[in-house]
Amino acid sequence: MHAAVGALVSKLAGGNIGAGALAGAVSEIANGVLQDVLKANPNLNDEQKNVITQWVAAIVGVAAGGQTGAATALDNINFNYLNHADNDALNEAKSACAKGDQAAC
């Protein structure tokens, strides 16, 4: 999904479609790993985690696809409204609701 969106955004911006697709996919994988690492560090506040996430996205994006890759990777971070923890919580609530837990609905 992120690769397709990266390719589309790159095409619309007049950039390299392959670079956008690669950056979208690679940044999503890197972000998943990074979020696990950041979650394990209780000394960082949310703002610090956000800054680290954006810097890593930009660096991974540049490595994968230059300027187009960096823009794609940052879009992936900035406009991905549910982070992985939020998505897990949503799926757990949906499951509990389906099993009859009205408080989860």
C-alpha positions in Angstrom: 0.0 0.0 0.0 2.7 2.5 1.0 4.7 1.6 -2.1 1.7 2.3 -4.4 1.0 5.6 -2.6 4.7 6.6 -2.9 4.6 5.9 -6.6 1.5 7.9 -7.1 2.7 10.9 -5.1 6.0 10.8 -7.0 4.2 10.7 -10.4 2.0 13.6 -9.4 5.0 15.6 -8.3 6.9 14.8 -11.5 9.4 12.6 -9.7 10.7 9.1 -10.2 7.9 6.6 -9.7 10.3 3.8 -8.7 12.1 6.0 -6.1 8.8 6.9 -4.6 7.6 3.3 -4.5 10.8 2.1 -3.0 10.9 4.9 -0.4 7.3 4.2 0.6 7.9 0.5 1.2 11.3 0.8 2.9 10.2 3.7 5.1 7.2 1.7 6.3 9.4 -1.3 7.2 12.0 0.9 8.9 9.3 2.7 10.8 7.8 -0.5 12.2 11.2 -1.6 13.5 11.9 1.9 14.9 8.6 2.1 16.7 9.5 -1.1 18.6 12.9 0.3 19.5 11.4 3.6 20.7 8.7 1.9 22.7 11.4 0.0 24.6 13.0 3.3 25.7 11.0 4.8 28.6 13.4 7.8 28.8 12.0 9.4 25.6 8.9 11.5 25.6 6.4 11.5 22.7 7.9 14.7 21.2 11.4 13.2 21.2 10.1 10.0 19.6 8.3 12.0 16.9 11.4 13.9 16.1 13.5 10.7 15.9 10.8 9.1 13.7 10.8 12.0 11.3 14.6 12.1 11.0 14.9 8.4 10.4 12.1 8.6 7.8 14.0 11.4 6.0 17.3 9.5 6.1 15.8 6.2 4.9 13.8 8.1 2.2 16.9 9.8 0.9 18.9 6.5 0.9 16.0 4.8 -1.0 15.1 7.5 -3.5 16.8 10.8 -3.0 14.7 13.9 -2.6 11.6 12.2 -3.9 12.2 9.4 -1.5 12.6 11.7 1.5 9.4 13.5 0.7 7.6 10.2 0.3 8.9 8.8 3.5 8.0 11.9 5.5 4.5 11.8 4.0 4.2 8.2 5.1 5.0 9.3 8.7 3.1 12.6 8.8 -0.1 11.4 7.2 -0.4 7.9 8.5 -3.0 8.7 11.1 -3.0 5.4 13.0 0.4 4.4 14.3 1.0 0.7 14.9 0.0 0.8 18.6 -3.3 2.6 17.7 -4.0 0.1 15.0 -3.5 -2.8 17.4 -5.8 -1.2 20.0 -8.4 -0.6 17.3 -8.3 -4.2 16.2 -8.5 -5.4 19.8 -11.6 -3.2 20.4 -13.2 -4.4 17.2 -12.6 -8.1 18.2 -14.0 -7.5 21.7 -17.0 -5.7 20.3 -17.7 -8.6 17.9 -17.6 -10.9 20.9 -20.3 -8.9 22.7 -18.2 -6.5 24.8 -20.4 -3.4 24.6 -17.8 -1.3 26.4 -15.4 -1.9 23.5 -18.0 -0.9 20.8 
